[in-house]
Amino acid sequence: MTSASHDHRVYMIGPLELAPDDVSVLVAGTRVWLTRRELEVLEVLAERAGHPVARAEIYRRVWGARVAGFKDRSVEVYIRRLRVKLAAAAPDWEHIHTHHNIGYRLEPEPRVQRTRRGR
């Protein structure tokens, strides 16, 4: 078996296509450039798409250690960066959702248009 014939992981989640082996992310057909660490965080979320992933699990899987309490905001920083980059490519979609006191869930959903009351 040649290396060209081995399986590549590809995650298709709504308008998001993630191919970590190729360091490739497309959102609604637009290429999104991520750092290696951003890609790793997104892959952890993609593996459990539709389900919340604990902040501590993301930290352990990406940084390889237990999170050093709530003073270390690394996960939050990378989630924020991912949200900005994904929203730039597909502004009508919300990709990463926060589950307070639990973690984060990757599940692309159309962004709800908020209107002012009484107008």
N, C-alpha and C positions, 0 to 999 in steps of 0.2 A: 504494500500500500504506500503510495507516495504522499508527501505532505500536502499536495494539492487536493487530495481526495478525502482528507479527514474533515470531520464535521466542524463547521464554524457556528458559534453561537450567534443567533440573530433574534432580537426581541422586537416584535411588531405590536405596539401598544397604541391604539388610536392612530393619530397622525405621526407618532414617534416611531422611528426605526433606529435601533441601536445594534451595532455590530462591534462589540468590544475587541474582538480579535483583529479587526481591520482599523480600529481606532476611528470609527465612523459613526456619526449621529446625523440623522436627517429628521427634520420636523416639517411636516406638510411640504416635503420635497426640497426644503432649504437646508443646506449644510450648516451645522452648528459646530463651531470649533471649541472643544473643551480641553482643559488641561488633563493630565493623566489622573490626578486625584479626583477631579470633577467626574471624569468618566467612571472611575471606580465607585464613587458614591451613587451615581445613576444606575450602574449595573446592580448594585446591592438592592436598590429599590425595584429595578426591573425584574429581578428574580422572583420577587413576591408582589408583582403588580396587582393592584386592587386590594391589597392588605397592608395594614400599618406595619412598619418596621421600627422597632425600638431604636431610639437614639444611641443607646449603649451598644446595640448590635452593629449598627452602622459604623460606629467608632472602632469597635473591635475588629470588624472585617476589613476596614480600609486602613486604619492606622496600626493594627496588629497589637493592640493593648487595651486594657480596661480604661474607660474614660476616667479622667482625674477629677471627678466631682462635677458640679455645675459651673465651676469657674472656667473650664475649658469649653469654649464656644465654637470649636472647629467644625462640628457637624452643622451647626446653624449657619456659619459663614459660607460653607460650601453649598448648602441648600439654597441660600439666598442667591449666590452666584448662578446656580443652575436655573433658578426661577427667572432671573433677569435674562439669561441667554436664551432659554426656551421661549419666553414671552416675546423676545425680539424677533424670533423666527415665526412664531404663530401667536399674534396678540389676541386672537379670539378664543384661545384655549388656556385653561388653567391645568397644569400638569401635576404639580406636587402639592398635596394637601397636608396641613398640620393636624395632628391629633394630639391635643394638649395633654401633657403628662404621659404620653405614650410614645409618639414618634412621628413618622412621616409616611405618606402613602402616595405611590405613583399611580395615578389613574386619570389620564387626560379627559377633561370634560369641557364642553363649550362654556366660555365665560358668560356668566349671567349679566345681562345689561341692567344696570341700576338706573332707575329713573327717579326724579325728585317727586315727592309726594305733592299732589295737588296740581300737577301740571300735565 
